[in-house]
Amino acid sequence: VRTPRPVRTAYETALDVACSNCRAEPGQWCTRDDGMPKRIPCVARLAAAGATDQGHPHNFDEPRTTEGTP
C-alpha cells in the first residue's frame, strides 16, 4: 500500500543538509512543485549529504523488509 507520507529512512542523512533542488532547509522534507512533501529526497540533496554510491544500490520500494522477516 502506497502512502503519501515521506519515507523517513530515505531521509536519514539528507535532513542534515539543505536541498539545492527544491530549496528545503535542513530538517525539512523535500517538496514537489505543488508544495506537497516528496516521499524521498531530491537526488541533489542525497548527493550533498553523501548518501549516494555507497557500494550498494538504494532501494526505496515498499514495504521495506529485512531478509527472513515479512
C-alpha positions as CSV (number, residue, x, y, z in Angstrom):
1,V,0.0,0.0,0.0
2,R,1.4,3.3,-1.0
3,T,1.4,6.2,1.5
4,P,1.7,9.9,0.6
5,R,3.9,10.5,3.6
6,P,7.7,10.8,3.3
7,V,9.7,7.6,3.8
8,R,11.7,8.5,6.9
9,T,14.5,6.1,6.3
10,A,15.2,7.6,2.9
11,Y,15.8,11.0,4.6
12,E,18.1,9.7,7.3
13,T,21.2,11.7,6.3
14,A,19.5,14.0,3.8
15,L,17.8,16.0,6.6
16,D,21.2,17.3,7.8
17,V,21.7,19.4,4.7
18,A,19.6,21.9,2.7
19,C,18.3,20.9,-0.7
20,S,19.7,22.8,-3.7
21,N,16.9,21.5,-5.9
22,C,13.6,22.3,-4.1
23,R,15.2,24.7,-1.5
24,A,14.1,22.7,1.6
25,E,16.0,23.8,4.7
26,P,17.9,21.3,6.9
27,G,15.4,19.3,8.9
28,Q,12.5,19.9,6.4
29,W,11.1,17.4,3.8
30,C,11.8,18.0,0.2
31,T,8.8,19.3,-1.7
32,R,7.2,18.8,-5.1
33,D,6.3,21.8,-7.3
34,D,2.9,21.9,-5.8
35,G,4.3,22.3,-2.3
36,M,3.5,18.8,-1.1
37,P,6.2,16.8,0.6
38,K,8.1,14.3,-1.5
39,R,8.3,10.7,-0.4
40,I,12.0,10.6,-1.0
41,P,14.6,13.4,-1.1
42,C,15.8,15.0,-4.3
43,V,18.8,13.4,-5.8
44,A,20.8,16.6,-5.4
45,R,20.2,16.5,-1.6
46,L,21.1,12.9,-1.3
47,A,24.4,13.6,-3.1
48,A,25.1,16.7,-0.9
49,A,24.5,14.5,2.2
50,G,26.9,11.8,0.9
51,A,24.1,9.3,0.7
52,T,24.8,8.2,-2.8
53,D,27.1,5.5,-4.3
54,Q,28.0,3.6,-1.1
55,G,28.8,0.4,-2.9
56,H,25.2,-0.9,-2.9
57,P,22.1,0.2,-4.7
58,H,19.4,2.2,-2.8
59,N,16.0,0.5,-2.8
60,F,13.1,2.8,-1.8
61,D,10.4,0.2,-2.6
62,E,7.8,-0.6,0.0
63,P,7.3,-2.5,2.1
64,R,10.8,-2.4,3.4
65,T,11.8,-5.8,4.9
66,T,14.9,-7.5,6.2
67,E,15.7,-10.9,4.9
68,G,13.7,-13.6,6.6
69,T,11.3,-11.0,8.0
70,P,7.9,-10.3,6.3
